[in-house]
């Protein structure tokens, strides 16, 4: 039985490694402390509205829920709403899906649950998005002029380029470890060719804020659920001890 369990664990480990290798480069770890930072969530909401909501919708999220991250209704109206929208409406876009498909090759997905849907062998959905938004580079062979290490040949342009600046990726040819007769392109480094509005660390921090907001938007009650789960586990632990002692008291006279 033990051997069977060991074999199963080894097989699962192998499958996980294989999926990770198929997914391309390793994902960077998203700074999870951002999820408890109200200022970071508010900045992420601002970045989302200014840079993402032009093409991507968040049709399962209403603007008025942003009050849960400390924004007042007046702040939402002045800073995050367009003139024709109301606080109680969902985060929709006016972009025509057919035109979007013609321009980008595919309709931009709804981002309400994007952080939850992108989890995989490489890490959480937040890890994926945090890495994805930081690995764009200039590629003149692509229709948009941009490419991405995490999602090669992606149809999405680098919408945050004015913040990060423009970079090119340096690749080197190396021998394929699985087939010595072939050569593969291996990423080595990024080279900055045009500075952005933010320094590299500032840009990484801004992306972390944006991803924190996307993670929060996918499940606004996540922190409440986690806190409630802790109390439920404590209750079950205490109740288990009480039930165990009560059972012992009932059966103490039974030989």
Secondary structure, DSSP 8 states (H G I E B T S, - for coil): -HHHHHHHHHHHHHHHHHHHHHT-S------GGGGG-HHHHHHHHHHIIIIITTT--EEEEEGGGGGGGT--HHHHHHHT--TT--TTSEE-----HHHHHHHHSS-----TTHHHHT-BTTB-HHHHHHHHTT-EEE-TTSTTSEEESSSTT-SS--TTHHHHEEEEEEEEEEEETTEEEEEEEEEEEEEEEEE-SS-HHHHHHHHHHHHHHHHHHH-TTHHHHHHHHHHHHHHHHHHHHHHHHHHHHHTTT--
